[in-house]
Amino acid sequence: MEPRRDTVLDARLRRAAAFAESDLPVEESLGARTLGRETAPRRTTVKLLVRSAELGAAEQWLAAAGGGVVSVPPDPDSSGQVVVLAGVPVSALSDLDGQPWLLRAEAPKEMFTRMDRARGPVTGVDAVQAAHGDLTGAGVLLAVVDTGVDWSHPDFRHDDGTTRLERFLHAHVPAGTEESKFDVFDAGAINKALNGGPAIPTGDPGGHGTHCASIAAGNGRGATDRRFRGVAPECSLMGVRAEPLLDVHIIEGIRQAFELAGDRPAVVSLSLGGHFGAHDGTSAIENEIARATGPGRIVVVAAGNEGDDGVHAQGRLVVGEELKFTVRVPDTGLVFCDVWIPRGDQVDVFVESPSGTRFEPNTGETSTPDGTFVADFVENPVNREQNLTFLMINGTVDDRWTIRITPLSVVHGEVHAWAGSVEGGRLMFPGTPVEGYSIGMPATEERAIAVGSLISRNKFEGPQGDSTLPGLSVDSLSAFSSEGPTRIGVQKPDIVAPGQVVTAALSAGSDMATNPRLAGRRHPSGKYVTIQGTSMATPFVAGIVALMLQREPRLTPEEVQQRLRISARRDAATGPVWNARYGWGKLDAEALFRA
Amino acid sequence: MLAPELERWSREADDGDRRTALVRLRGGTEVGEAAGRLASLGMEVTSSGPGSVIGTVSPPVLRRIGQETWVLAVEGPRTLRTLGHG
């Protein structure tokens, strides 16, 4: 079957035109309601794509038909075609379809909310900024330490086209080496690159960091009505392209951000994490956050997306009983498992292969028919706890490896284990209930603001028009949002904020721009994309913190946490006190800035 | 105090090989002085801040650092991941 080629009206206008020429009563006609009203309209506003040179002819036709021009762009001759907003009698739509100057006519389209939804009733940010017009993040430095920031994207440029980034840091490991390098580019270098001068590294080949930066601080210039602007659109920006996402790169990013801020307040947004470590605030990156933060120095971190992944297991040591953790080999054939046994408990530890052979740890790399592994059992020099790390490659998918722990004497007895693979991993401990402790590091650090994800909408505008994501219940927690507490009982996450789903800036040429899996998530403008994760909730809160610091530049992490806590919205789902899934509740900017 | 992976690397790598390491400092250690001392031991320091120093080391340098009493731990870089959920 061939498609129709004899009309330039969109489907809704065609149906409305057909109704106008029929004798059907309103209640029996789909076309009568096709323009989105309860009764058939006599006149509608349409978008007309017209050749610039024939704009006069269009205006003449509209006047003769009883309609008229509502608006035209200020400089209609700047390109060959122009979009005219016009009022048109519904009875004239059929005649409109045959006009030689008309390239396309579209009915008004209901625009589903995006960042505006996140800023709207769900969090109250719009109301806050309407009441306090100067609350834009001005005077605060916001750093996004991530896969980078597309410095060429319009949302990160001033109206004169110059960059909003004060610094772009490229932290990378050159090919063939294991040495990290840190290349710094200031605003001058970025502006020269924007104007055809000496090239600097691409801003964000991954695309993730650009999306995050846009949520926190994009100014929305990529869309005419700026509806995708971020929470703090006038703050100063720093972008870090960490490649790969090594903790040393992140640590240096935090250091440079706070150094660059000087006397100004600063907030760092980290939409990243991992589960390889003690989950108790003693890892290097947690330690950095604990020590580098303070008055006017805040770090916001994503809680993690492992809420329903089954990456954690726990058990209790009882003398005379063997404790075992069974770990599944996922599709990648690679497994890591990190087991933490309290200081003072005496145990014997073994690794058992799927075929039943037992191995002692600390014997170096061991090859077996079931895979090659390394198991180290050490006392961690920082927290003095006992740590078994098991790393296995070339395993058979769905095989089970077993960590066996025989208690000899027990003082404390609470043992925790995390397991994962490349890019996370799911259901790593078969048969183990999913019971919290899925907050990733460094969100486990007490002084970090740890953020979970709330579903803020279930519709977005994709390349084929409006799309709905079935099964998402607005204003409830995302199923993937990681649950607390931490291994040592710290109450994380602190708060939940819009993370599912969010439309924000798309890095040009990035993986997100080319990945077929995201084809249906790209905005027609080509400058925005809709994704989800605690990654998206985190910069939203970082933007909020920038607004808080604009008002009170010396707020400490504890004060920020306290204000978020006392102003958070609580309901039947969150309960009246902290809970492992929602933290202290749902972000409520109106209450926060009213306080 | 060397992380097992670094300890293995220092045994197996050639003396001329180099990699990034992160040195954790014991409480009370002054970071600037520690960075200077690590540089004098042969570490190419790329970053220093509260509680840790990051730099490039060779196996002999790593072993020397591991003997310093003010060093709490020496770790290799750990990989994190972004938390977008598709």
Chai-1 contact restraints between the chains, C-beta under 6 A:
chainA,res_idxA,chainB,res_idxB,connection_type,confidence,min_distance_angstrom,max_distance_angstrom,comment,restraint_id
A,E178,B,R19,contact,1.0,0.0,6.0,A-B,restraint_1
A,E179,B,R18,contact,1.0,0.0,6.0,A-B,restraint_2
A,E179,B,T20,contact,1.0,0.0,6.0,A-B,restraint_3
A,E179,B,T56,contact,1.0,0.0,6.0,A-B,restraint_4
A,S180,B,T20,contact,1.0,0.0,6.0,A-B,restraint_5
A,H208,B,T82,contact,1.0,0.0,6.0,A-B,restraint_6
A,H208,B,G84,contact,1.0,0.0,6.0,A-B,restraint_7
A,L245,B,L80,contact,1.0,0.0,6.0,A-B,restraint_8
A,L246,B,P77,contact,1.0,0.0,6.0,A-B,restraint_9
A,L246,B,T79,contact,1.0,0.0,6.0,A-B,restraint_10
A,D247,B,P77,contact,1.0,0.0,6.0,A-B,restraint_11
A,D247,B,R78,contact,1.0,0.0,6.0,A-B,restraint_12
A,V248,B,T20,contact,1.0,0.0,6.0,A-B,restraint_13
A,V248,B,L22,contact,1.0,0.0,6.0,A-B,restraint_14
A,V248,B,I54,contact,1.0,0.0,6.0,A-B,restraint_15
A,V248,B,P77,contact,1.0,0.0,6.0,A-B,restraint_16
A,E252,B,S47,contact,1.0,0.0,6.0,A-B,restraint_17
A,R255,B,G49,contact,1.0,0.0,6.0,A-B,restraint_18
A,S271,B,L83,contact,1.0,0.0,6.0,A-B,restraint_19
A,L272,B,L80,contact,1.0,0.0,6.0,A-B,restraint_20
A,L272,B,T82,contact,1.0,0.0,6.0,A-B,restraint_21
A,L272,B,L83,contact,1.0,0.0,6.0,A-B,restraint_22
A,G273,B,L80,contact,1.0,0.0,6.0,A-B,restraint_23
A,G274,B,L80,contact,1.0,0.0,6.0,A-B,restraint_24
A,F276,B,R78,contact,1.0,0.0,6.0,A-B,restraint_25
A,A284,B,L22,contact,1.0,0.0,6.0,A-B,restraint_26
A,A284,B,S52,contact,1.0,0.0,6.0,A-B,restraint_27
A,N287,B,G51,contact,1.0,0.0,6.0,A-B,restraint_28
A,R291,B,P50,contact,1.0,0.0,6.0,A-B,restraint_29
A,R291,B,G51,contact,1.0,0.0,6.0,A-B,restraint_30
A,A292,B,P50,contact,1.0,0.0,6.0,A-B,restraint_31
A,A302,B,L83,contact,1.0,0.0,6.0,A-B,restraint_32
A,N305,B,L83,contact,1.0,0.0,6.0,A-B,restraint_33
A,N305,B,H85,contact,1.0,0.0,6.0,A-B,restraint_34
A,D376,B,P4,contact,1.0,0.0,6.0,A-B,restraint_35
A,V378,B,P4,contact,1.0,0.0,6.0,A-B,restraint_36
A,P381,B,M1,contact,1.0,0.0,6.0,A-B,restraint_37
A,P381,B,L72,contact,1.0,0.0,6.0,A-B,restraint_38
A,P381,B,A73,contact,1.0,0.0,6.0,A-B,restraint_39
A,V382,B,A73,contact,1.0,0.0,6.0,A-B,restraint_40
A,F480,B,H85,contact,1.0,0.0,6.0,A-B,restraint_41
A,I531,B,G84,contact,1.0,0.0,6.0,A-B,restraint_42
A,Q532,B,H85,contact,1.0,0.0,6.0,A-B,restraint_43
A,G533,B,L83,contact,1.0,0.0,6.0,A-B,restraint_44
A,G533,B,G84,contact,1.0,0.0,6.0,A-B,restraint_45
A,G533,B,H85,contact,1.0,0.0,6.0,A-B,restraint_46
A,T534,B,L83,contact,1.0,0.0,6.0,A-B,restraint_47
A,S535,B,T82,contact,1.0,0.0,6.0,A-B,restraint_48
A,S535,B,L83,contact,1.0,0.0,6.0,A-B,restraint_49
A,S535,B,G84,contact,1.0,0.0,6.0,A-B,restraint_50
